[in-house]
Amino acid sequence: MTHPQNLRVVLASRPVGRPKATDFRVERAPIPEPAEGQVLLEVQTLSLDPYMRWRVSDEKSYAEPMQIGDVMVGGTVARVKTSRHPDWREGDIVLSSAGWQHYALSDGSGLRRLDPEMAPPSTALGVLGMPGLTAYVGLLNIGQPKPGETVVVAAASGAVGSVVGQIARIKGARVVGIAGGPQKCAFVKEELGFDVVVDHHAPDFAQKLAEACPDGIDVYFENVSGHVWDAVLPLLNDFARVPVCGLIANYNDGPADRRGPDRLPATMREILSRRITLQGFIVFDFPKEQEDEFLRVAGQWIREGKLRWREDVVDGLEQAPEALIGLLEGKNFGKLVVRVGD
Ligand SMILES: NC(=O)c1ccc[n+]([C@@H]2O[C@H](COP(=O)([O-])OP(=O)(O)OC[C@H]3O[C@@H](n4cnc5c(N)ncnc54)[C@H](OP(=O)(O)O)[C@@H]3O)[C@@H](O)[C@H]2O)c1
């Protein structure tokens, strides 16, 4: 389907706490014309990711904040609709960063051609994309799981967590997933093949996690923070490694919400006495060669049936704000994407 106008979603106001639908605005604009050296991209699939909550805030972080009125940022799979660039042909399917809109111009930088024969193009936004790479580099560089060790991963049914757990199993670790609710837990255990899964909504969650980790925890892949971290910390073994990937339970908090009782001295005591390594990381901290290696290795695991994934597909760009709000509350089930085109 060709759209006569460019529908796009812009940031209308900076969310305070939980974002509201009115923090976003749907606009219509003329479809832009590519100049010499540019291509016009027609977006097919938009990735929704937790980092978007950081980008709409103006608190200091690893990335520049978006400005009010900017088109919402986001990874996309798009089709080259018109090309005035020597390297790109009409009909090419590309990984791109077109954001929350139907059409965008690109000068070709940052585009990656996708082969729909190799894998469904939307996997370039999930298992074979930024979330999969995050799992790979965070787990292998920082977590360094060894055969027989216990690896625990939070948000285990999600885009990053599902890949972390499956890689840890491939590396010979015993893998315990943490997920929210019976459906997600069943998926993690039965479809992804984790050894054990624990539901963090259960009233006795901390006790259940302790029972699931009789030898303690050697690697904890942190995606969530909050009450999940509280249950994990007492179980960490001497020399445990903690890749700090995400803290989604806190993303809607402002500075005032972070002024709780000061538990830092107690936490630091645990870190020192058990010689725990915590390392925060961002996916782009690692060399480009690791991304090439990841694409090669993960592609092979997928062909061998060792790496599986689940997508949560929302239809229509207008639904993106509510879907992002839901992602920050655990409403998605699998890698969240928006079908923008056909
Ligand atoms: N460092 C990096 O470079 C990098 C890159 C990509 C992603 N990340 C981080 O990795 C984490 C996972 O991202 P993803 O893309 O894979 O998302 P996802 O796991 O597909 O979706 C988010 C999941 O987080 C859980 N969640 C959401 N709100 C929560 C809350 N308030 N309390 C507890 N759990 C909550 C939910 O799972 P349950 O219902 O199972 O709890 C939800 O399904 C995020 O923290 C993200 O920021 C970091």
The ligand as an ORCA input file, in Angstrom:
! r2SCAN-3c Opt
* xyz 0 1
  N      22.564     -1.510     27.411
  C      22.114     -1.589     26.158
  O      22.819     -1.273     25.196
  C      20.715     -2.073     25.916
  C      20.270     -2.404     24.625
  C      18.984     -2.928     24.461
  C      18.151     -3.089     25.576
  N      18.612     -2.737     26.802
  C      17.790     -2.930     28.006
  O      17.459     -4.310     28.089
  C      16.226     -4.445     28.791
  C      15.290     -5.343     27.966
  O      15.009     -4.680     26.744
  P      14.182     -5.410     25.603
  O      14.265     -4.563     24.400
  O      14.613     -6.824     25.518
  O      12.698     -5.330     26.160
  P      11.714     -6.559     26.406
  O      12.375     -7.452     27.423
  O      11.324     -7.137     25.110
  O      10.465     -5.858     27.054
  C      10.566     -5.275     28.309
  C      10.216     -6.293     29.426
  O      10.659     -5.779     30.646
  C       9.805     -6.218     31.678
  N       9.307     -5.028     32.402
  C       8.762     -3.924     31.859
  N       8.416     -3.060     32.805
  C       8.751     -3.617     33.977
  C       8.663     -3.196     35.328
  N       8.141     -1.990     35.627
  N       9.097     -4.033     36.283
  C       9.626     -5.249     35.961
  N       9.734     -5.707     34.679
  C       9.311     -4.885     33.717
  C       8.644     -6.947     31.034
  O       8.879     -8.346     31.090
  P       8.162     -9.236     32.240
  O       6.683     -9.036     32.049
  O       8.631    -10.600     31.962
  O       8.635     -8.669     33.521
  C       8.713     -6.470     29.598
  O       8.136     -7.389     28.715
  C      15.689     -3.035     29.015
  O      16.006     -2.635     30.323
  C      16.457     -2.213     28.013
  O      16.580     -0.864     28.385
  C      19.863     -2.231     26.993
*
